[in-house]
Amino acid sequence: MKHMMINRQRAPSRLSLGTRRRGVSFAEVTVATVIVGMMIAAALRSLGGATQASRFTAQQAIGQLLADDLMSEIQDTGYSEPTETAVFGIEPSESSTARGAYDDVDDYDGWDASPPQMKDGTVMTDKANWRRAVAVRYVDDQSLTVQSATDQGVKEITVSVYDGTKLITQLIGIRTKAD
């Protein structure tokens, strides 16, 4: 009988499999969670910035429209009082609350309404938090930026538009005696 040799190898122990693990460690999960959290926070900051920029752009557009509308109305009136003795501001026969009666540029000086109103007094209810204010002054006919104590044939009109207490836009126009 021949001797047979049987080569028996021992099966590897569970401890030696430690170098060939197949799972994810707690440290890896923690690092991945921190990275994902930072990415989400950055994305939310970007979204917040974009939302704020969009709101600012919308405010600017609304403010500009409100200013343009009132400036056009003022520019369409006469330079000076057509029917009575001219005084700077509202003439005695005109109401300070009825803008529809304003017939010259300086009648609008000091006009301030919140919410904004149409010329006929109709309130713009969808603009409840908005306000429009007007200032009119005589300016020097040579520089157009220096205020004048007397009428030199040039008036500066400033329309300011606010959302709450925040100034959104200011539109400055010039009206001259010569049409």
VENSUL-V102678 format. One record per residue. N is the residue number from 0. OMEGA is omega in whole degrees, 0 to 359 (NA if undefined). Layout:
# VENSUL-V102678
n & omega
N & OMEGA
N & OMEGA
This chain:
# VENSUL-V102678
n & omega
0 & 182
1 & 177
2 & 176
3 & 177
4 & 178
5 & 180
6 & 180
7 & 177
8 & 179
9 & 176
10 & 180
11 & 180
12 & 180
13 & 182
14 & 181
15 & 177
16 & 182
17 & 180
18 & 180
19 & 183
20 & 183
21 & 183
22 & 179
23 & 182
24 & 178
25 & 180
26 & 179
27 & 178
28 & 180
29 & 180
30 & 180
31 & 179
32 & 178
33 & 180
34 & 179
35 & 178
36 & 178
37 & 179
38 & 178
39 & 179
40 & 179
41 & 179
42 & 179
43 & 176
44 & 179
45 & 179
46 & 177
47 & 178
48 & 179
49 & 179
50 & 179
51 & 178
52 & 179
53 & 178
54 & 179
55 & 179
56 & 178
57 & 177
58 & 180
59 & 181
60 & 179
61 & 180
62 & 180
63 & 178
64 & 179
65 & 179
66 & 179
67 & 181
68 & 181
69 & 179
70 & 178
71 & 178
72 & 181
73 & 182
74 & 180
75 & 178
76 & 180
77 & 178
78 & 182
79 & 183
80 & 183
81 & 190
82 & 182
83 & 178
84 & 185
85 & 168
86 & 178
87 & 183
88 & 184
89 & 177
90 & 184
91 & 183
92 & 183
93 & 180
94 & 178
95 & 181
96 & 181
97 & 183
98 & 179
99 & 180
100 & 181
101 & 183
102 & 173
103 & 189
104 & 187
105 & 173
106 & 184
107 & 182
108 & 180
109 & 179
110 & 181
111 & 182
112 & 174
113 & 355
114 & 179
115 & 180
116 & 171
117 & 181
118 & 181
119 & 178
120 & 178
121 & 182
122 & 175
123 & 187
124 & 179
125 & 179
126 & 187
127 & 183
128 & 184
129 & 179
130 & 174
131 & 179
132 & 183
133 & 171
134 & 179
135 & 177
136 & 172
137 & 175
138 & 179
139 & 183
140 & 179
141 & 184
142 & 182
143 & 178
144 & 182
145 & 179
146 & 180
147 & 178
148 & 182
149 & 180
150 & 177
151 & 178
152 & 180
153 & 176
154 & 176
155 & 180
156 & 177
157 & 176
158 & 179
159 & 181
160 & 183
161 & 168
162 & 189
163 & 178
164 & 184
165 & 176
166 & 181
167 & 179
168 & 177
169 & 183
170 & 181
171 & 179
172 & 179
173 & 176
174 & 180
175 & 179
176 & 179
177 & 179
178 & NA
